[in-house]
Amino acid sequence: MKTNPSILDRARLLHKTQVAWRRHLHRHPELSNREFGTTKFIKEELKKLSLKLLKVSYPTGVIAELSGRHRGPTVAIRADIDALPVTEKTSVPFKSTVPGVMHACGHDVHTSVVLGVAALLAERKQELKGKVRFIFQPSEEVPPGGARPMIASGALDGVDVVFGLHVDPHLQVGKIGLRDGAVFAANYDFDVIIHGKGGHGARPHMGIDAIVVAAQVINRVQHFVSRETDPIEPLVVSFGEIHGGTARNVVAETVRLVGTARWLSERLDGKVPSVLKRVITSICASYNAKCEIVDIGSYPLLKNEPSVNRIYRRNWESLFGKGKIAVTEPVLGSEDFACYVAKVPGAMFRLGVMNRKIKADQPWHSAHFKVDEEAIYFGTALLTAAALDFLENGNQ
């Protein structure tokens, strides 16, 4: 493998521009499926690079392609572009200007890194042996997610490998994290609508109290986790919202529970949704209540392909030396990058963004989330080198 020493020089020269991109995106965050301004911004920057924009059969998101002079494999690189419904509480001068919306998961960094990779590889178009496809994906944060629409739009057509990254606020800037196999959980998001019978609070026996039924549903679901699942297989079921009732002295007729389940074992893939439906339906029936279980969306288990991680490892060590790669732990958070690696060999590396001196050490989705922007340089250099490596050597 040959690593062109100018990758670091070019990435360093581009860094100031990438920081400006990132700060623009950070000031103007957009929620899932509403990333219209972000999509426009990305297209404008890609057009400056003379990349081919492919048709996307979705309101937001971008797929662009860079074709080299010579025939060869096709590499895909994915960034997610949506923000979160979080009110920013940092004091950075480029903080969000959109009330209640914030890039609290680093997608602005992901986008800036992948735009930078596009810029660096475009400079080498004449020497490229193959194609590089850049996927700027909407709606990672909200199932059913934007990965599947991007795939349906042809994002993976003819692709031999897919690269992804995710910032990690628990990993020091200047380091990356790698792990083979399962790294992000599968998930199943669902709503439960319980239909009881309203009445006076002083005569509960004349009604069917949907709140009491909902309480039993919540408790019984936790019994499924602790008593019907192998304890060595991580599984969590959480209800993040409860909506129901109209007054303190009225038996609630309807309650909506908003839930999510996450797991790290393939053995649970077919089991969790079906058992949840069985448990919830039986509890409601025992109280003579009716229920609807609404499937909101799901992401598969994200498993990193070891051979792709080897590409990351050898290029990182070639660029930055040994001793700066951590073995990251799997988490019960979910990522729809899993949809890509379910179809094409790929892996997602963790990009260290932590710097306690500037208080860049808060968790994902925190209103105080910050990153050390030096991480953009490291991520750009690694992905550029990894893409060139694969185009030259394949999955060796």
Residue pairs with C-beta under 8 A, 6 or more apart in sequence:
1 314
1 315
1 318
1 389
1 392
1 393
2 392
3 315
3 318
3 319
3 385
3 388
3 389
4 385
4 388
7 120
7 319
7 381
7 384
7 385
7 388
8 319
8 381
10 120
10 123
11 116
11 120
11 377
11 380
11 381
11 384
12 377
14 116
14 119
14 120
14 380
15 116
15 376
15 377
15 380
17 116
17 119
18 112
18 113
18 115
18 116
18 376
18 377
18 380
19 112
19 373
19 376
21 45
21 111
21 112
21 115
21 116
22 108
22 109
22 111
22 112
22 373
22 376
23 94
24 41
25 38
25 41
25 103
25 108
25 111
25 112
26 92
26 94
26 95
26 96
26 103
26 108
27 94
27 95
27 96
27 97
28 37
28 38
28 96
28 97
28 98
29 83
29 84
29 96
29 98
29 101
29 102
29 103
29 108
30 36
30 37
30 38
30 81
30 82
30 83
30 98
30 101
31 82
31 83
31 84
31 85
31 101
32 82
32 138
32 139
32 140
32 141
32 142
32 146
33 59
33 60
33 82
33 138
33 139
33 142
33 146
34 60
35 60
35 61
35 81
35 82
35 138
35 139
36 59
36 60
38 60
38 81
38 82
38 111
39 60
39 61
39 62
39 81
39 136
39 138
42 62
42 81
42 111
42 115
42 136
43 53
43 62
45 115
46 53
46 62
46 64
46 115
46 118
46 134
47 53
49 66
49 118
49 119
49 122
50 122
51 64
51 65
51 66
51 118
51 122
51 134
52 64
52 65
52 66
52 67
53 62
53 63
53 64
54 63
54 64
54 65
54 133
54 153
54 154
55 153
55 154
56 62
56 63
56 149
56 150
56 153
57 149
57 152
57 153
58 138
58 146
58 149
58 150
58 153
59 138
60 81
60 138
60 139
60 146
61 81
61 135
61 136
61 137
61 138
61 146
61 149
61 150
61 153
62 134
62 135
62 136
63 133
63 134
63 135
63 136
63 150
63 153
63 154
63 155
64 118
64 133
64 134
64 136
65 131
65 132
65 133
65 134
66 118
66 121
66 122
66 125
66 128
66 131
66 132
66 133
66 134
67 125
67 128
67 131
68 125
68 126
68 127
68 128
68 129
68 130
68 131
68 132
68 391
69 125
69 126
69 127
69 128
70 127
70 128
70 129
70 130
71 129
71 130
72 128
72 129
72 130
72 131
72 391
73 129
73 130
73 131
73 160
73 161
73 390
73 391
73 394
74 130
74 131
74 132
74 133
74 158
74 159
74 160
75 130
75 131
75 132
75 133
75 159
75 160
75 161
75 162
75 163
75 387
75 390
75 391
76 132
76 133
76 134
76 135
76 155
76 156
76 159
76 161
76 162
76 163
76 340
76 344
76 346
77 114
77 117
77 132
77 133
77 134
77 135
77 162
77 163
77 164
77 383
77 387
78 114
78 135
78 136
78 137
78 155
78 162
78 163
78 164
78 337
78 340
79 107
79 110
79 111
79 113
79 114
79 115
79 134
79 135
79 136
79 137
79 165
80 107
80 110
80 111
80 136
80 137
80 138
80 140
80 141
80 146
80 337
81 107
81 110
81 111
81 136
81 137
81 138
82 107
82 138
82 139
82 140
82 141
82 142
82 146
83 96
83 98
83 101
83 102
83 103
83 104
83 105
83 107
83 108
83 141
84 101
84 102
84 103
84 104
84 105
84 141
84 365
85 100
85 101
86 100
86 101
86 102
86 104
86 365
86 366
86 367
86 369
87 99
87 100
87 102
87 367
88 95
88 96
88 102
88 104
88 367
89 367
89 368
90 367
90 368
90 369
90 370
92 370
96 102
96 103
102 367
102 369
103 369
104 364
104 365
104 366
104 367
104 369
105 141
105 167
105 364
105 365
105 369
106 166
106 167
106 169
106 353
106 364
106 369
106 371
107 140
109 167
109 351
109 353
109 371
109 373
109 375
109 376
109 379
110 165
110 166
110 167
111 136
112 376
113 165
113 351
113 376
113 379
113 380
113 383
114 134
114 136
114 383
116 376
116 380
116 384
117 134
117 380
117 383
117 384
117 387
118 132
118 134
120 380
120 384
121 128
121 132
121 384
121 387
121 388
124 388
128 388
128 391
129 391
129 392
130 391
131 158
132 387
132 391
133 155
133 159
135 150
135 155
135 340
137 146
137 147
137 150
137 336
138 146
138 149
139 145
139 146
140 146
140 147
140 335
140 336
140 337
142 297
143 187
143 189
143 296
143 297
143 298
143 299
143 334
143 336
144 296
144 297
144 298
145 297
145 299
145 336
145 339
146 336
147 336
147 337
147 338
147 339
147 340
148 336
148 339
151 339
151 340
151 343
155 340
156 162
156 340
156 343
156 344
159 344
160 344
160 345
160 390
160 394
160 395
161 308
161 311
161 344
161 345
161 346
161 390
161 395
162 340
162 341
162 344
162 345
162 346
163 308
163 346
163 347
163 348
163 383
163 386
163 387
164 337
164 340
164 346
164 347
164 348
164 349
165 348
165 349
165 350
165 351
165 379
165 383
166 335
166 337
166 348
166 349
166 350
166 351
167 350
167 351
167 353
167 371
167 375
168 177
168 328
168 350
168 351
168 352
168 353
168 354
169 353
169 354
169 360
169 361
169 362
169 363
169 364
169 369
169 371
170 354
170 361
170 363
171 177
171 326
171 328
171 350
171 351
171 352
171 353
171 354
172 352
172 354
172 355
173 352
173 353
173 354
173 355
173 360
173 372
173 374
173 375
173 378
174 320
174 324
174 352
174 374
174 378
175 324
175 325
175 326
175 352
176 312
176 316
176 324
176 325
176 326
176 349
176 350
176 351
176 352
176 378
176 382
177 325
177 326
177 327
177 328
177 349
177 350
177 352
178 304
178 309
178 312
178 313
178 325
178 326
178 327
178 328
178 347
178 349
178 350
179 304
179 309
179 327
179 328
179 329
179 330
180 304
180 305
180 306
180 309
181 303
181 304
181 306
182 264
182 265
182 301
182 302
182 303
182 330
183 302
183 303
183 304
183 328
183 330
183 331
183 348
184 299
184 301
184 302
184 330
184 331
184 333
184 334
184 335
184 337
184 338
184 348
185 234
185 262
185 263
185 264
185 301
185 302
185 330
185 331
185 332
185 333
185 334
186 262
186 263
186 264
186 268
186 269
186 298
186 299
186 300
186 301
186 334
186 338
187 260
187 261
187 262
187 263
187 298
187 299
187 334
188 260
188 261
188 262
188 272
188 273
188 276
188 295
188 298
189 259
189 260
189 261
189 295
189 296
189 297
189 298
190 259
190 260
190 261
190 273
190 276
190 293
190 294
190 295
190 296
191 256
191 257
191 258
191 259
191 292
191 293
191 294
191 296
192 214
192 217
192 256
192 257
192 259
192 280
192 291
192 292
192 293
192 294
193 254
193 255
193 256
193 291
193 292
193 293
193 294
194 210
194 213
194 214
194 217
194 244
194 254
194 255
194 256
194 257
194 284
194 289
194 290
194 291
195 210
195 253
195 254
195 289
195 290
195 291
195 292
196 207
196 208
196 209
196 210
196 213
196 251
196 252
196 253
196 254
196 255
196 287
196 289
197 207
197 208
197 251
197 253
198 207
198 250
198 251
198 252
198 253
199 206
199 207
199 250
199 251
200 206
200 207
200 249
200 250
200 251
201 248
201 249
201 250
201 251
202 249
204 251
206 251
207 251
207 253
208 251
208 287
208 288
208 289
209 251
209 252
210 244
210 251
210 252
210 253
210 254
210 255
210 289
211 244
211 245
211 252
211 255
212 287
213 255
213 283
213 284
213 287
213 289
214 242
214 244
214 255
214 257
216 283
216 287
217 257
217 279
217 280
217 283
217 284
218 239
218 257
220 279
220 280
220 283
221 237
221 239
221 259
221 276
221 279
221 280
222 237
224 237
224 275
224 276
224 279
225 235
225 236
225 237
228 275
229 235
229 268
233 263
233 264
233 265
233 267
233 268
234 263
234 264
234 265
234 330
234 332
235 261
235 262
235 263
235 264
235 265
235 268
235 272
236 261
236 262
236 263
236 332
237 259
237 260
237 261
237 276
238 259
238 260
238 261
239 257
239 258
239 259
240 258
240 259
240 260
241 256
241 257
241 258
242 255
242 256
242 257
242 258
243 255
243 256
243 258
244 252
244 254
244 255
244 256
245 252
245 255
246 252
261 272
261 273
261 276
262 332
262 333
262 334
263 269
263 272
263 301
263 332
264 301
264 330
264 332
266 301
269 300
269 301
273 295
273 298
276 293
277 293
280 291
280 293
281 291
281 293
284 290
284 291
299 334
299 335
299 336
299 338
299 339
300 338
300 339
300 342
301 338
302 334
302 335
302 337
302 338
302 341
302 348
303 338
303 341
304 341
304 346
304 347
304 348
305 341
305 345
305 346
305 347
307 345
307 395
308 345
308 346
308 347
308 395
309 347
309 349
311 386
311 389
311 390
311 395
312 347
312 349
312 382
312 386
313 325
314 389
315 382
315 385
315 386
315 389
316 324
316 325
316 382
317 325
318 385
319 381
319 382
319 385
320 378
320 381
326 350
326 352
328 350
333 364
335 348
337 346
337 348
340 346
341 347
341 348
345 395
349 382
351 375
351 378
351 379
352 375
352 378
353 360
353 371
353 372
353 375
354 360
354 361
354 372
355 361
355 372
355 374
358 370
358 372
359 368
359 370
360 370
360 371
360 372
362 368
362 369
362 370
363 369
